[in-house]
């Protein structure tokens, strides 16, 4: 059963391990129901989800059934977390809504992680049937989420590992094998079969088949996989022979031969014999021999025409697959909006993929600031990890904002369905507030943080911190609540100017051969500072744009709305958000007073993030109820970093610990604004101590942060 969870806050400057242990303080958050909470943002959500009909697209954005703008503020649930026990499901749904989360991305519904973690039965020799007990848990949980105004997003192909009874050749050697559906008819048919089984199923707790369920907002065809990406990543070579190879791997010779045949048949139907002879000569082949497919180490030397032909072949396979699958689902009667897959590999151009995915309803992207690099032994077993562990505030031109900004397409909603600053980054507190603010500047439609949890909720209270799990991270969870207010209301105004980019089909293809110094935008002449100042989208993949405005990188970088400022002077970056109802300061805030004008702070530790947002809808200078979050590093008890601080010598254990942010906060107030008091909150949002009156004078309220907590309620003295 569900119990109490540990969640934490921590400072950010590197300290010796012994100092870290002394400075950190336990801080636990409860995911059990708590009637004493002072924070409940579920009123932001309209109940039930889909009350006015299905979410749809209008004027290039998501709207609800009445045509009102709707932004999705979501999290992922992964594997076993998608299937809570029935006594736990209402509690988890209630808490999710309390944080202002209005959509859940159900990820790895098809995992191979054993009992309780998948819609497929853990035993047996096939994945061609669904586990009734697991489906019942999913049905009940989705119904509980729906009651509370939380929509759902189903991923159809994420972690399926084929079994002997599926009739899939070389099934033990394929890993996830997601490139295969683009050209293997049997595997594509298995994908359709699974989609039909799930989406035609009637949920007994809502009375609706998933096809027509208005609370099901999005269906995603394939998670993070493109055949173009498989090509440039060297996963179409046909050299795989090892069984159970893990997640991403090469294909086997069987599938390489199938792809060779399809490729050469496609060439013969498209190009004259003399062109094919020239390409065979280039490849060192006999005049009538099949043309070999290019491998990544051959890209640079390949002729432009040969490279373009092969790239076009993969592009057409991909586009045909997405369109065929979308047509199949629409013919079944699916009402939810469709995502093809996500642009996620920013070390290469994503434009060939986005040119295809933009033909469906929603364009989507993924990004992680400094994703862990996993170290494996010769057998493929994971032995450890390495992270860069540096602050994003010092690197704005390669920030998550700029990386994601390459993908949105004019006239299409844009969502970010996976994003995180993975643990144990010492700078993770910067991620959520910065992305939430700039997503609004860019006028994006949704963010789904990855991931609330991987395990069944009954296990959450025993788990420490993983790279991606949010439920036990108090800084991230408190920021999700505070930024939900900002995001749902649209506190940051959309950019006043949108800079459109256009690419010819030739540019789309050749972008795959651009050097990585052009990352992440792969658009020579287009300044990487533009997404931090203006909005940007792709206008066309059919025609080239010859030039873009020349923009110097200013200091500071200020959005054209004037609400967002990014300073990076002296490698002590600070991002400031200043809107009528939300202010924030994120980055190196130590060493004296930092201010947005309305909000001023003098804080330790040196690196932290402060967000204050109105809860009553009034401007901050007049508001009588506000949420303030103050967060820095996170750690576990006994956690030890390696000497270079790029990995962990020990992951530690529960409880999770925080190093509280302390110091002075000053909030400018209007002449008639009520005096304020500050209530430190515990992990459930209940009072941790008695309210402390602020110093209310000179049209300002000044108060001290001194409690072991990550959040405070700032309210009018003697509130009604």
C-alpha positions as CSV (number, residue, x, y, z in Angstrom):
1,X,0.0,0.0,0.0
2,X,1.0,3.6,-0.5
3,X,3.0,5.3,2.2
4,X,5.1,8.3,3.0
5,X,7.7,9.4,0.5
6,X,11.0,11.1,1.0
7,X,11.7,14.1,-1.2
8,X,14.6,16.5,-0.9
9,X,16.3,19.8,-1.5
10,X,20.0,20.5,-1.7
11,X,22.6,23.2,-2.4
12,X,24.5,23.4,-5.5
13,X,28.2,24.4,-5.0
14,X,30.6,21.5,-4.8
15,X,31.4,20.6,-1.2
16,X,33.5,17.9,0.3
17,X,31.5,14.7,0.9
18,X,31.7,15.1,4.7
19,X,30.5,18.7,4.5
20,X,27.6,17.7,2.3
21,X,26.5,15.1,4.8
22,X,26.6,17.6,7.6
23,X,24.8,20.3,5.7
24,X,22.0,18.1,4.3
25,X,18.8,17.7,6.2
26,X,16.0,15.1,5.8
27,X,12.9,16.4,4.2
28,X,10.0,14.0,3.3
29,X,7.0,14.5,1.1
30,X,3.9,12.5,1.6
31,X,2.0,11.0,-1.3
32,X,-0.7,9.7,1.0
33,X,-3.8,11.9,1.5
34,X,-3.4,14.7,4.0
35,X,-6.2,16.9,5.0
36,X,-3.9,19.4,6.6
37,X,-2.4,20.7,3.3
38,X,-2.5,24.3,2.5
39,X,-1.6,23.8,-1.2
40,X,-4.1,22.3,-3.6
41,X,-3.9,23.4,-7.3
42,X,-6.4,20.9,-8.5
43,X,-8.8,23.8,-9.0
44,X,-6.8,24.7,-12.1
45,X,-8.1,21.5,-13.7
46,X,-11.6,21.3,-15.2
47,X,-13.4,18.1,-14.0
48,X,-13.8,15.6,-15.5
49,X,-11.1,15.7,-18.1
50,X,-12.7,16.0,-21.5
51,X,-15.9,17.5,-20.0
52,X,-16.5,19.6,-23.1
53,X,-15.3,17.0,-25.6
54,X,-12.0,16.0,-27.1
55,X,-8.9,18.2,-27.2
56,X,-8.4,19.5,-30.8
57,X,-6.2,21.8,-32.8
58,X,-7.3,25.3,-33.6
59,X,-5.1,28.0,-35.1
60,X,-2.0,25.9,-34.6
61,X,-2.6,25.3,-30.8
62,X,-4.4,22.9,-28.5
63,X,-7.9,23.9,-27.4
64,X,-10.5,22.2,-25.3
65,X,-13.9,21.1,-26.6
66,X,-15.2,24.7,-26.3
67,X,-12.3,26.1,-28.3
68,X,-10.5,27.6,-25.3
69,X,-6.7,27.4,-25.3
70,X,-5.4,24.5,-23.3
71,X,-1.8,23.9,-22.2
72,X,-0.7,20.5,-21.0
73,X,1.4,20.5,-17.9
74,X,2.3,16.9,-17.5
75,X,4.5,14.2,-16.2
76,X,5.3,10.7,-17.5
77,X,4.5,7.5,-15.6
78,X,6.7,4.6,-16.7
79,X,6.3,0.9,-16.5
80,X,4.9,-0.4,-13.2
81,X,3.9,3.2,-12.2
82,X,1.2,3.0,-14.9
83,X,-0.6,0.2,-13.1
84,X,-1.1,1.2,-9.4
85,X,-3.0,-1.1,-7.1
86,X,-6.7,0.0,-6.9
87,X,-6.5,1.2,-3.3
88,X,-3.5,3.5,-4.3
89,X,-4.9,4.8,-7.6
90,X,-7.3,7.4,-6.2
91,X,-4.6,8.7,-3.8
92,X,-2.0,9.0,-6.6
93,X,-4.5,10.7,-8.9
94,X,-5.5,13.1,-6.2
95,X,-1.9,14.1,-5.5
96,X,-1.1,14.5,-9.2
97,X,-4.0,16.9,-9.6
98,X,-3.0,18.7,-6.4
99,X,0.3,19.6,-8.1
100,X,-1.6,21.2,-11.0
101,X,-0.7,18.4,-13.4
102,X,-3.4,18.0,-16.1
103,X,-2.0,15.2,-18.3
104,X,-0.1,11.9,-17.8
105,X,2.0,10.4,-20.5
106,X,1.7,6.6,-20.0
107,X,5.1,5.4,-21.0
108,X,6.4,1.8,-21.4
109,X,2.9,0.3,-21.2
110,X,4.5,-2.4,-23.3
111,X,7.7,-2.9,-21.3
112,X,9.5,-6.2,-20.8
113,X,10.3,-5.4,-17.1
114,X,8.5,-8.3,-15.6
115,X,5.3,-8.8,-13.5
116,X,3.2,-5.7,-12.9
117,X,5.2,-3.5,-15.3
118,X,3.5,-4.2,-18.7
119,X,0.2,-4.8,-20.5
120,X,1.8,-8.0,-21.7
121,X,1.6,-11.1,-19.4
122,X,5.1,-11.7,-17.9
123,X,5.0,-15.4,-18.9
124,X,4.1,-17.2,-22.1
125,X,5.7,-17.1,-25.5
126,X,3.8,-14.2,-27.1
127,X,3.2,-10.4,-26.8
128,X,0.0,-10.7,-28.9
129,X,-2.4,-10.7,-26.0
130,X,-3.0,-8.3,-23.1
131,X,-3.0,-9.1,-19.4
132,X,-6.6,-8.7,-18.2
133,X,-5.5,-7.8,-14.6
134,X,-3.0,-5.1,-15.8
135,X,-5.6,-3.7,-18.2
136,X,-8.1,-3.5,-15.4
137,X,-5.6,-1.5,-13.2
138,X,-4.9,0.9,-16.1
139,X,-8.6,1.3,-16.7
140,X,-9.3,2.1,-13.1
141,X,-6.4,4.5,-12.8
142,X,-7.3,6.4,-15.9
143,X,-10.9,6.8,-14.7
144,X,-9.6,8.2,-11.4
145,X,-7.4,10.6,-13.2
146,X,-10.2,11.6,-15.5
147,X,-12.5,12.4,-12.5
148,X,-9.9,14.9,-11.3
149,X,-9.4,16.6,-14.6
150,X,-6.2,14.8,-15.6
151,X,-6.0,13.8,-19.3
152,X,-4.0,10.9,-20.6
153,X,-1.4,10.3,-23.4
154,X,-0.8,6.7,-24.6
155,X,2.5,5.6,-26.2
156,X,1.9,2.7,-28.5
157,X,5.4,1.4,-29.2
158,X,8.1,2.0,-26.5
159,X,9.6,-1.1,-25.0
160,X,8.1,-4.2,-26.7
161,X,10.5,-7.1,-26.8
162,X,9.2,-9.8,-29.1
163,X,8.9,-13.5,-28.1
164,X,9.1,-16.8,-29.9
165,X,5.3,-17.0,-30.5
166,X,5.1,-13.6,-32.2
167,X,6.6,-15.0,-35.4
168,X,9.3,-12.4,-35.5
169,X,12.6,-13.6,-37.1
170,X,15.7,-13.3,-34.8
171,X,13.4,-12.0,-32.0
172,X,16.0,-12.7,-29.3
173,X,18.6,-10.4,-31.0
174,X,16.5,-7.3,-31.7
175,X,16.4,-5.4,-28.5
176,X,13.5,-3.0,-28.9
177,X,13.8,-3.3,-32.7
178,X,11.7,-0.2,-33.4
179,X,13.4,0.6,-36.7
180,X,12.0,-2.7,-38.1
181,X,8.3,-1.6,-38.3
182,X,9.2,0.9,-41.0
183,X,10.1,-1.9,-43.5
184,X,9.0,-5.2,-42.1
185,X,5.3,-5.9,-42.9
186,X,4.8,-8.5,-40.2
187,X,6.2,-6.3,-37.4
188,X,4.1,-3.4,-38.7
189,X,1.0,-5.6,-38.5
190,X,1.9,-6.5,-34.9
191,X,2.0,-2.8,-34.1
192,X,-1.5,-2.3,-35.6
193,X,-2.8,-5.4,-33.8
194,X,-1.7,-4.1,-30.4
195,X,-3.1,-0.6,-31.1
196,X,-6.4,-2.1,-32.0
197,X,-6.5,-4.4,-28.9
198,X,-5.8,-1.5,-26.6
199,X,-7.8,1.3,-28.2
200,X,-11.0,-0.7,-29.0
201,X,-11.1,-1.9,-25.4
202,X,-14.0,-0.5,-23.4
203,X,-13.0,0.9,-20.0
204,X,-15.7,-0.4,-17.6
205,X,-15.0,2.5,-15.2
206,X,-15.7,5.2,-17.8
207,X,-18.0,3.3,-20.1
208,X,-16.0,4.4,-23.1
209,X,-13.7,2.6,-25.5
210,X,-10.4,4.3,-25.7
211,X,-11.1,5.2,-29.3
212,X,-13.7,7.7,-28.2
213,X,-12.5,8.5,-24.7
214,X,-12.4,12.4,-24.4
215,X,-9.9,12.2,-21.5
216,X,-7.4,10.5,-23.9
217,X,-5.8,13.5,-25.4
218,X,-2.9,12.1,-27.4
219,X,-1.8,8.8,-28.9
220,X,1.9,8.5,-29.8
221,X,2.8,6.0,-32.5
222,X,6.5,5.3,-31.7
223,X,8.6,6.6,-28.9
224,X,12.0,8.1,-29.9
225,X,12.7,6.1,-33.0
226,X,13.3,7.0,-36.6
227,X,14.7,4.9,-39.3
228,X,16.7,7.9,-40.4
229,X,18.2,8.1,-37.0
230,X,18.9,4.3,-37.1
231,X,20.7,4.9,-40.4
232,X,23.0,7.7,-39.2
233,X,23.5,5.9,-35.8
234,X,24.9,2.7,-37.5
235,X,22.0,0.5,-36.5
236,X,21.1,-0.7,-40.0
237,X,24.3,-2.6,-40.6
238,X,23.0,-6.1,-40.1
239,X,25.9,-7.2,-37.8
240,X,23.8,-8.0,-34.7
241,X,24.2,-11.6,-33.5
242,X,24.2,-11.3,-29.7
243,X,21.0,-12.4,-27.9
244,X,19.2,-10.0,-25.5
245,X,21.3,-7.0,-26.7
246,X,19.6,-4.3,-24.6
247,X,17.7,-1.2,-25.8
248,X,19.4,0.2,-28.9
249,X,21.2,-2.1,-31.2
250,X,22.0,-3.0,-34.8
251,X,19.6,-5.1,-36.8
252,X,20.4,-8.7,-37.8
253,X,21.5,-9.9,-41.2
254,X,18.0,-11.2,-42.0
255,X,16.6,-7.6,-41.8
256,X,19.6,-6.0,-43.5
257,X,19.0,-8.3,-46.5
258,X,15.3,-7.4,-46.5
259,X,16.2,-3.7,-46.4
260,X,18.8,-4.2,-49.2
261,X,16.1,-5.8,-51.4
262,X,13.6,-3.0,-50.8
263,X,16.2,-0.3,-51.3
264,X,17.4,-1.7,-54.7
265,X,13.8,-2.3,-55.9
266,X,13.0,1.3,-54.9
267,X,16.1,2.6,-56.8
268,X,15.2,0.6,-59.9
269,X,11.7,2.2,-60.0
270,X,13.1,5.7,-59.5
271,X,16.4,6.2,-61.3
272,X,17.6,5.5,-64.8
273,X,20.1,2.7,-65.4
274,X,23.0,5.0,-66.1
275,X,22.6,6.8,-62.8
276,X,22.6,3.4,-61.0
277,X,25.6,2.3,-62.9
278,X,27.5,5.5,-61.8
279,X,26.6,4.9,-58.2
280,X,27.7,1.3,-58.4
281,X,31.0,2.4,-59.8
282,X,31.3,4.9,-57.0
283,X,30.7,2.1,-54.5
284,X,33.2,-0.2,-56.3
285,X,30.5,-2.7,-57.3
286,X,30.0,-4.6,-60.6
287,X,27.7,-2.9,-63.1
288,X,24.7,-5.2,-62.4
289,X,25.3,-5.8,-58.7
290,X,23.0,-4.5,-56.0
291,X,23.9,-1.1,-54.7
292,X,25.1,-1.3,-51.1
293,X,23.6,1.0,-48.6
294,X,25.8,3.7,-47.1
295,X,27.2,3.3,-43.6
296,X,27.8,6.4,-41.4
297,X,31.6,6.3,-41.9
298,X,30.9,6.6,-45.7
299,X,28.6,9.6,-45.6
300,X,31.2,12.3,-46.0
301,X,32.7,10.8,-49.2
302,X,29.5,9.8,-50.9
303,X,28.4,11.9,-53.9
304,X,25.6,14.3,-53.2
305,X,23.2,12.5,-55.5
306,X,23.8,9.0,-54.0
307,X,23.5,10.3,-50.5
308,X,20.3,12.2,-51.3
309,X,18.8,9.1,-52.9
310,X,19.4,6.8,-49.9
311,X,18.2,9.5,-47.5
312,X,15.0,10.0,-49.5
313,X,14.4,6.2,-49.4
314,X,14.4,6.3,-45.6
315,X,12.4,9.4,-45.5
316,X,9.7,7.9,-47.6
317,X,9.6,4.7,-45.6
318,X,9.2,6.7,-42.4
319,X,6.5,9.1,-43.9
320,X,4.6,6.2,-45.4
321,X,4.6,4.3,-42.1
322,X,3.3,7.3,-40.1
323,X,0.6,8.1,-42.6
324,X,-0.5,4.5,-42.9
325,X,-0.7,4.0,-39.2
326,X,-2.5,7.3,-38.7
327,X,-5.1,6.3,-41.4
328,X,-5.6,2.9,-39.7
329,X,-6.3,4.5,-36.3
330,X,-8.7,7.1,-37.8
331,X,-10.5,4.3,-39.6
332,X,-10.9,2.5,-36.3
333,X,-12.5,5.6,-35.0
334,X,-9.8,7.2,-32.8
335,X,-10.6,10.7,-31.7
336,X,-7.4,11.5,-29.9
337,X,-4.7,13.7,-31.5
338,X,-1.7,11.9,-33.0
339,X,2.0,12.3,-32.5
340,X,4.2,10.3,-34.8
341,X,7.4,10.2,-32.7
342,X,9.8,12.8,-31.1
343,X,12.7,14.8,-32.3
344,X,15.3,13.9,-29.7
345,X,18.8,13.5,-31.0
346,X,20.3,17.0,-31.0
347,X,23.7,15.8,-32.0
348,X,22.3,15.4,-35.5
349,X,19.8,17.3,-37.6
350,X,16.2,16.5,-36.8
351,X,14.7,18.1,-39.9
352,X,14.3,14.8,-42.0
353,X,12.3,13.4,-39.1
354,X,10.3,16.6,-38.4
355,X,9.4,16.9,-42.1
356,X,7.6,13.6,-41.6
357,X,6.2,14.0,-38.1
358,X,4.7,17.4,-38.9
359,X,2.2,15.7,-41.2
360,X,0.3,14.4,-38.1
361,X,-1.5,16.5,-35.5
362,X,1.2,17.4,-33.0
363,X,4.9,17.9,-33.4
364,X,6.9,16.7,-30.3
365,X,10.4,16.9,-28.9
366,X,12.5,15.4,-26.1
367,X,15.6,16.9,-24.4
368,X,17.7,16.2,-21.4
369,X,20.3,18.5,-20.0
370,X,23.4,16.4,-19.8
371,X,21.9,13.0,-20.1
372,X,24.0,10.3,-18.3
373,X,26.5,8.5,-20.4
374,X,26.3,4.8,-19.4
375,X,29.5,2.8,-19.0
376,X,29.1,-0.9,-20.0
377,X,31.3,-3.9,-19.9
378,X,32.0,-6.1,-23.0
379,X,28.9,-8.1,-22.4
380,X,26.8,-4.9,-22.4
381,X,26.0,-4.9,-18.7
382,X,25.9,-1.4,-17.3
383,X,28.7,-0.6,-14.9
384,X,28.3,3.0,-14.1
385,X,27.6,6.5,-15.6
386,X,29.2,9.8,-16.3
387,X,27.6,13.3,-16.4
388,X,29.1,16.6,-17.3
389,X,27.6,18.2,-14.2
390,X,27.8,21.8,-15.3
391,X,25.2,24.6,-15.0
392,X,22.9,25.4,-18.0
393,X,22.7,29.1,-16.9
394,X,26.3,29.4,-18.0
395,X,25.5,27.9,-21.5
396,X,22.4,29.6,-22.8
397,X,23.1,29.0,-26.5
398,X,23.1,25.2,-25.9
399,X,20.3,25.3,-23.3
400,X,17.3,22.9,-23.4
401,X,15.3,25.9,-24.7
402,X,17.5,26.4,-27.8
403,X,17.8,22.6,-28.4
404,X,14.0,22.2,-28.4
405,X,13.4,25.4,-30.5
406,X,14.6,23.8,-33.7
407,X,11.5,21.4,-33.8
408,X,8.3,23.5,-33.7
409,X,6.5,23.9,-37.0
410,X,4.2,26.8,-37.9
411,X,0.5,25.9,-37.8
412,X,1.1,22.8,-35.5
413,X,0.9,22.5,-31.7
414,X,4.3,21.7,-30.2
415,X,4.8,19.6,-27.0
416,X,7.8,18.4,-25.1
417,X,6.9,15.0,-23.9
418,X,10.2,14.2,-22.2
419,X,12.6,16.6,-20.4
420,X,14.7,16.6,-17.2
421,X,17.9,17.7,-15.6
422,X,18.9,14.1,-14.6
423,X,20.0,13.3,-11.0
424,X,22.7,13.7,-9.7
425,X,23.2,17.0,-11.4
426,X,24.2,19.6,-8.8
427,X,22.4,22.2,-10.9
428,X,19.0,20.5,-11.4
429,X,17.0,23.2,-9.7
430,X,17.5,25.4,-12.7
431,X,15.7,23.2,-15.2
432,X,11.9,23.4,-14.5
433,X,11.5,27.2,-14.0
434,X,13.7,28.1,-17.0
435,X,12.0,25.7,-19.4
436,X,8.5,26.7,-18.2
437,X,9.2,30.4,-18.7
438,X,10.7,30.1,-22.2
439,X,8.1,27.5,-23.3
440,X,5.6,30.3,-22.8
441,X,7.7,32.8,-24.6
442,X,7.8,30.3,-27.5
443,X,4.1,29.7,-27.2
444,X,4.5,25.9,-27.0
445,X,1.5,23.7,-26.0
446,X,2.7,21.2,-23.5
447,X,5.5,19.9,-21.3
448,X,5.7,16.4,-19.8
449,X,8.6,16.0,-17.3
450,X,10.3,12.6,-17.3
451,X,9.3,10.7,-15.2
452,X,7.2,10.8,-12.0
453,X,8.2,7.2,-11.2
454,X,9.1,3.8,-12.7
455,X,7.7,1.6,-10.0
456,X,4.4,0.8,-8.5
457,X,3.3,3.4,-6.0
458,X,3.4,0.9,-3.2
459,X,7.2,0.9,-3.7
460,X,7.7,4.7,-3.8
461,X,8.3,5.2,-0.1
462,X,11.2,2.7,-0.2
463,X,12.9,4.1,-3.2
464,X,15.8,6.6,-3.3
465,X,16.6,8.8,-6.2
466,X,17.2,7.5,-9.7
467,X,18.4,9.5,-12.7
468,X,14.9,10.5,-13.8
469,X,12.3,9.8,-11.1
470,X,10.6,13.0,-9.8
471,X,8.4,11.7,-7.0
472,X,11.2,11.7,-4.4
473,X,12.8,14.9,-5.5
474,X,11.3,17.8,-3.4
475,X,12.9,20.6,-5.4
476,X,11.4,19.4,-8.7
477,X,8.0,18.5,-7.3
478,X,7.7,21.9,-5.5
479,X,8.7,23.7,-8.8
480,X,6.2,21.6,-10.8
481,X,3.5,23.0,-8.5
482,X,4.7,26.6,-8.6
483,X,5.3,26.6,-12.4
484,X,1.9,25.0,-13.0
485,X,0.4,28.3,-12.0
486,X,2.6,30.2,-14.4
487,X,2.2,27.8,-17.2
488,X,-1.6,27.3,-17.1
489,X,-2.2,31.0,-16.8
490,X,0.3,31.9,-19.5
491,X,2.0,34.4,-17.2
492,X,4.9,34.9,-19.6
493,X,3.6,36.5,-22.8
494,X,4.3,35.0,-26.2
495,X,7.2,36.6,-28.0
496,X,6.2,39.7,-30.0
497,X,8.1,38.5,-33.1
498,X,8.4,35.1,-34.7
499,X,11.4,34.3,-36.9
500,X,10.4,31.7,-39.4
501,X,12.9,29.2,-40.9
502,X,12.4,27.3,-44.2
503,X,14.4,24.5,-45.8
504,X,14.4,22.9,-49.3
505,X,14.2,19.1,-49.6
506,X,17.9,19.2,-50.5
507,X,18.7,21.2,-47.4
508,X,16.8,18.7,-45.3
509,X,18.8,15.8,-46.6
510,X,22.2,17.6,-46.5
511,X,21.6,18.7,-43.0
512,X,22.4,15.1,-42.0
513,X,26.0,15.6,-43.1
514,X,26.5,18.9,-41.3
515,X,29.3,19.0,-38.7
516,X,28.2,18.9,-35.0
517,X,29.5,22.4,-34.5
518,X,26.2,23.4,-36.2
519,X,24.2,21.7,-33.4
520,X,21.5,22.0,-32.4
521,X,19.8,24.2,-35.0
522,X,21.8,23.0,-38.1
523,X,20.8,26.3,-39.8
524,X,24.0,28.2,-40.8
525,X,23.4,31.9,-40.5
526,X,20.6,31.5,-37.9
527,X,21.8,32.8,-34.5
528,X,21.3,30.5,-31.6
529,X,20.4,33.5,-29.4
530,X,17.2,34.0,-31.4
531,X,15.1,31.4,-29.4
532,X,15.9,33.3,-26.2
533,X,14.7,36.6,-27.6
534,X,12.0,35.8,-30.2
535,X,9.8,32.9,-31.1
536,X,11.0,30.6,-34.0
537,X,9.3,27.9,-36.0
538,X,9.7,26.1,-39.3
539,X,7.5,27.5,-42.0
540,X,8.3,25.0,-44.8
541,X,10.3,22.0,-45.7
542,X,9.7,22.6,-49.4
543,X,11.6,25.8,-50.1
544,X,14.8,27.4,-48.9
545,X,15.1,30.7,-47.0
546,X,18.2,32.5,-48.2
547,X,19.1,34.6,-45.2
548,X,18.3,35.3,-41.5
549,X,18.7,38.4,-39.4
550,X,22.2,38.9,-38.0
551,X,22.0,38.9,-34.2
552,X,24.8,39.6,-31.9
553,X,24.8,37.8,-28.5
554,X,24.0,40.6,-26.1
555,X,24.7,40.7,-22.3
556,X,22.2,40.2,-20.9
557,X,20.0,38.3,-23.3
558,X,16.5,39.9,-22.9
559,X,13.3,38.5,-24.5
560,X,11.5,40.8,-26.8
561,X,8.6,40.9,-24.2
562,X,11.1,42.2,-21.6
563,X,9.9,39.6,-19.1
564,X,12.8,37.2,-19.3
565,X,16.5,38.0,-18.8
566,X,19.5,35.7,-19.1
567,X,22.8,36.9,-17.7
568,X,25.9,34.9,-18.0
569,X,28.7,37.4,-17.1
570,X,31.7,35.9,-15.4
571,X,30.3,32.3,-15.6
572,X,27.8,33.2,-12.9
573,X,24.6,32.9,-14.9
574,X,21.3,34.1,-13.6
575,X,17.9,33.8,-15.3
576,X,15.2,36.3,-14.2
577,X,11.5,36.0,-14.8
578,X,9.4,39.1,-14.2
579,X,5.7,39.0,-15.0
580,X,2.7,40.5,-13.3
581,X,1.9,37.3,-11.3
582,X,5.2,35.3,-11.3
583,X,8.7,36.3,-10.6
584,X,11.8,34.0,-10.4
585,X,15.5,34.1,-10.0
586,X,17.5,31.0,-11.0
587,X,21.3,30.4,-10.9
588,X,24.2,31.9,-9.0
589,X,22.3,34.0,-6.5
590,X,24.9,34.1,-3.8
591,X,27.3,37.0,-3.1
592,X,24.9,39.8,-2.6
593,X,21.5,41.1,-3.6
594,X,19.8,39.8,-6.8
595,X,16.6,41.4,-8.0
596,X,13.9,41.4,-10.6
597,X,12.6,44.7,-9.4
598,X,9.6,43.3,-7.5
599,X,11.5,40.3,-6.0
600,X,14.9,40.8,-4.3
601,X,16.9,38.1,-2.5
602,X,20.1,37.6,-0.6
603,X,20.5,33.9,-0.2
604,X,22.8,31.0,0.4
605,X,23.8,28.5,-1.0
606,X,25.4,30.2,-4.0
607,X,23.4,28.2,-6.6
608,X,19.7,28.0,-6.1
609,X,16.3,28.8,-7.6
610,X,13.5,30.9,-6.2
611,X,10.0,31.1,-7.7
612,X,7.1,33.1,-6.3
613,X,3.7,33.0,-7.9
614,X,0.3,34.4,-7.1
615,X,-2.3,31.8,-6.0
616,X,-5.2,34.2,-5.9
617,X,-4.8,35.6,-9.4
618,X,-3.8,39.0,-8.2
619,X,-0.6,40.8,-9.2
620,X,2.2,39.9,-6.8
621,X,2.4,43.4,-5.5
622,X,-1.2,43.1,-4.4
623,X,-1.7,39.4,-3.9
624,X,-2.8,38.0,-0.5
625,X,-1.8,34.4,-1.2
626,X,1.4,33.3,-2.9
627,X,3.5,30.1,-3.2
628,X,7.3,30.6,-2.9
629,X,9.7,27.7,-3.7
630,X,13.4,27.8,-2.8
631,X,15.5,24.9,-4.0
632,X,19.1,23.9,-4.7
633,X,20.9,20.5,-4.6
634,X,19.4,17.1,-3.8
635,X,21.2,14.1,-2.3
636,X,20.5,10.9,-0.4
637,X,21.8,9.9,3.0
638,X,25.3,8.6,2.6
639,X,25.6,9.5,-1.1
640,X,29.2,10.0,-2.2
641,X,30.3,11.6,-5.4
642,X,33.5,10.6,-7.2
643,X,36.4,13.0,-6.8
644,X,35.8,14.6,-10.2
645,X,32.0,15.0,-9.3
646,X,31.0,13.4,-12.6
647,X,29.6,10.2,-11.1
648,X,28.7,8.6,-7.8
649,X,30.8,6.3,-5.7
650,X,27.7,5.5,-3.6
651,X,24.0,6.2,-4.4
652,X,23.2,6.4,-0.7
653,X,19.9,5.4,0.9
654,X,16.7,6.9,2.2
655,X,15.8,9.4,3.5
656,X,16.5,11.9,0.8
657,X,18.1,15.0,2.2
658,X,18.1,18.7,1.4
659,X,20.3,21.7,2.1
660,X,17.8,24.4,2.9
661,X,18.0,27.7,1.1
662,X,18.3,30.5,3.7
663,X,18.5,34.2,3.6
664,X,16.3,37.3,3.0
665,X,13.5,37.8,0.5
666,X,12.0,41.2,-0.2
667,X,8.8,41.6,-2.2
668,X,7.7,45.0,-3.4
669,X,4.1,45.8,-2.5
670,X,1.4,48.2,-3.7
671,X,0.3,50.9,-1.2
672,X,-3.0,49.3,-0.3
673,X,-1.7,45.7,-0.3
674,X,-2.3,43.7,2.9
675,X,0.5,42.9,5.2
676,X,2.0,39.5,4.8
677,X,3.1,36.5,6.8
678,X,5.1,33.4,5.8
679,X,4.2,29.8,6.6
680,X,7.0,27.2,6.0
681,X,5.4,23.9,4.7
682,X,6.2,20.3,5.2
683,X,6.3,17.6,2.6
684,X,2.5,17.4,2.3
685,X,2.0,21.2,2.1
686,X,0.8,21.4,5.7
687,X,2.3,24.0,8.1
688,X,5.7,23.1,9.3
689,X,5.7,25.9,11.9
690,X,3.6,28.9,13.0
691,X,3.3,31.8,10.6
692,X,6.0,34.3,10.8
693,X,5.0,37.9,10.2
694,X,7.0,39.7,7.5
695,X,8.5,43.1,8.0
696,X,5.8,45.1,6.2
697,X,7.0,48.7,5.7
698,X,8.0,51.1,2.9
699,X,5.7,49.4,0.4
700,X,7.7,46.1,0.8
701,X,7.4,42.9,2.7
702,X,10.7,41.4,3.9
703,X,11.0,38.0,5.4
704,X,13.7,35.4,6.2
705,X,14.0,31.8,4.9
706,X,15.3,29.7,7.7
707,X,13.3,26.5,7.7
708,X,14.2,23.0,6.5
709,X,11.8,23.1,3.6
710,X,11.5,23.7,-0.2
711,X,8.3,25.8,-0.2
712,X,6.5,28.5,1.7
713,X,2.9,29.9,1.7
714,X,3.1,33.7,1.7
715,X,-0.3,35.1,2.7
716,X,-2.1,38.1,4.1
717,X,-1.9,38.3,7.9
718,X,-5.0,36.8,9.4
719,X,-6.3,35.4,6.1
720,X,-10.0,34.6,5.9
